[in-house]
Amino acid sequence: MESVDWKQYAAVLFDLDGVITPTAIVHMAAWSDLFNGYLAEHHPEQSPYTDADYFAHVDGKPRYDGVRDFLAARGITLPEGTSEDPATALTVRGLGNRKNDAFNQVLDRDGVQAYPGSVVLLDHLRQVGVPLGVVSSSANARHVLQAAGLLDRFVTVVDGLVADELHLAGKPAPDTFLHAAEVLGAAAADAVVLEDAVSGVAAGAAGHFGLVVGVDRGAGESALTTAGADIVVSDLSHLVSGGTQ
């Protein structure tokens, strides 16, 4: 178990998908359906999209950046389009909107349960009294937190919608994390970042946060450490004395 003295920190900032809730699984399925359907129809000469592509090009990034970066990795260029493009549009933003529609359909149908170990840590931090924030690239963060019954745990939610409104660069840039810390009245050096994505860990490291915790849900301990994680755990209960081992 990694020992963390949570009382020494002024704020704790959580990524959402893959850290608090297992919605990364839903996202991964939605991305796979999107890209494999697109490739099969328009680029059948290409090899299929895989989970390795998710971790290399999509994980933790704003949705349109994920589309753009995956297509670039395959040597494919599409018009950017606009955020209002329909899901049928063959543009970067049209494909991103198609993926978002699929994600919300699954969320509404199946709901979502938080990782039990993450709830253990959230309960502990509530007892400690440290203010909490969520920093997510997803535009659906509040929807997910509400579905999981956890929205009231967080003082601020800096999601993709907030980032667009304030023109904040997405992960791996540290801007969204720095904004959340500012909202909570904490300096970066006095705040903790918890992330499962390489891009998110890199954002925490670039922001010079006091502690960057990598949560290994598939990216790999080595990749998270290389990106800048100070410690890596497989479950957030490991950060609570007496938590599940």
N, C-alpha and C positions, 0 to 999 in steps of 0.2 A: 504493500500500500504506500502511495506517495503522501507524505505529510505536508499539508498546506494549512498555514495559520490564516484563516479567512478574515480574522478580525483586523489584520494589518492592511486590508485593502478597502478602498473607498467605493468601489463599484465592481460588479461582475457582469461581463457581457457574453451572452450565449449566442452562438449560431443556432439555428432552429433545426433544419432538416438534417437528420443523422446525429444530432447532438441531444436535443430534447425529445424529438419524436422520430419514429422510423419512417417518416415520409420520404426519405431518400429512396426507399424501395419503390414507392409510387412514382417518384420522379424518374428513376432509372427505367422503369417499365414504359412510362410515357415517352421518354427520349428514344428508347429502342424502337417503339412502334413508329414514331415520327420518322426517324432517320432511315430505318430499314424499309419503310414504305416508300419514302422519297427515293432512295437509292435504287430499289427494285424497279420503280417506274421510270426514272429519268437517267440513271447511271448504272444499268445492269452489269456493266463491266467491272464495277467496283466491288471489293470484298465487303461483307456485311459489317454494320456497326456492331461493336461489342462493348462489354463492360469496361475493357481497357480504354476504349475511346472516351467513355464517360469520365473516368478518373483523369485522363490526360488532357481533355479539352473542354469539358462541360462542368464538372463538379465544382460547386461553390460560386460560380460566376453568375452575373446577371443573365437572364434567359437569352436575350438577343446576342450577347457576347458569346454564349455557348454555341448558338447556331453558327455564328460567323466564324468562330475559331475551328469548329469541327469541319465546316465546309472548306476552309482554307487549308486544313491539314490534308484534305482529299483533293486539293487543287481545283475546287469548284467555286465559282464566283456567281453570286446572285445579286440583283439590285437590292439596296437596303430597304426600300419601301418606307412605310410609316407605321406608327403604332396602331393606327386605325385600319390597317389592311385586314381583309377577311382571312379566315383560316385557310381558305382555298388558294390564296395568292402565292405565287412562286417568287416570294421575296424573303429576305432574312427575317423580317418582322412578321410576315404572314406565316412562315413556318413556326416561329416562336409562339404566335397566337394559337396555332393549331395544337401545339404541345400543351399550352396553358389550359385550353378547353378540355383536353383529355384528362389532365391532372384533376381539375375541379370536379369532373364527372365522377371519378373514382373516389375522391374525398367525400363528396355528398352521399355517395352510395354506401361506402364502407366505413366512414368515420376514421378516427385515428386514436390510438392510445399511446401515451408517452412511455418512454423506456422507464421501467421501474427504478433502475439505478439513478436516472436523472431526477426523478421525483424525490428520491432520498436526499440528493444534494440540494434540490430546491427547498425542501423542508428544513434542512439544516441551515441554509443561508437565511431563511425567514427567521429562524430562531436567533441567528447572529445579528440580524438587522441590517445587513449590507444591501444597498439598493441594487436592483437587477435590471438589465436591459436585454433585448433581443436585437441582434443585427443580422439580417437575412437578405440575401439577394433576391429572394422570392417576392413577388407581388401579392402572394397569398398568405403571408405570415400571420396576420390577424385572424384570418379564416381558419387556419390550422390550429392556432392557439385556442381559439374559441371552441373548436371541435374537440380539442383535448381537455377542455375545462381548466386551462392554465393562464388565460389572458390576464386575469387580475393579479398575477404574481409579478408582473413587470411594470416598472415605472414608465419605460419608453420602449417603443418598437420602431426601429429604423429598418424599414423594408425597401423593396425595390421601388415602391410608389414614392416614398419619402426621398429616396436617392434621386429619382427623376425630378421631383419637384424642386429640390435644393441643388440640383446639378452636381451631385457628389459622385466621384468616380467609384466604380464598383471594385470588389476584391479582384485581384490581389493588392490594389491600392488600399491604404489604411483609412481613407476618408470617412467611410460610414462608421467604423469603430470609433474614430476620433470624435465624430459628431455625437454619437451616443454617450461617450464619456463626458463630453461637455454638457450635455443635457442633464446628466446625473451629477454634475458639479465635481467631477473627478479629473485629476491629471492622468494622462496615459500611464505614467510611471506608478500610479497608485491603483491601477485597475487591472483586472484579469480578463483575458480572452479565452474562450473555450470553443474549439473548432475541430471538425472532422475532415475538412477539405484542405488539400495542399495550398490552394489559392487563399483560403481564409487564414491559415496559419501564417502564410507569407505576409498577409495584411497585418496581422498582429505583431509580427516581428518588425515590419517596416514602420509601424507606429510607435515602436519602442515601449510597448506595454510592460507593466511590472512583472507579469507572468503570462506566458502563452501555453495553454494546455492543448495538446493534440489528443483527439479521441479517435482511436483506430477502429473505424467501422468498415475497413476494406482498403483504404489508401496505403496502409503499411507503416509500421513504426519508423522504418528507415527514411521513407519519403517525408513523413511529417517532421522528423527531427532535422533532416536536411533543410526543410523549408523554414525552420526557425522555432519549432516547439521546444520549450524548456523541459517539459515532461510529457510523456505519452501514456495514456491509460486506455483500457478496452471498455471500461464502464465507469460512469461518474460516481458511483457509490464508493469506488476505491479511494476517492478523495475525501471521504468522511470517516473519521475514526469510528470503528465498529461497523462500517458498511460491509456489504457483501464482497467477498474475495473471489 
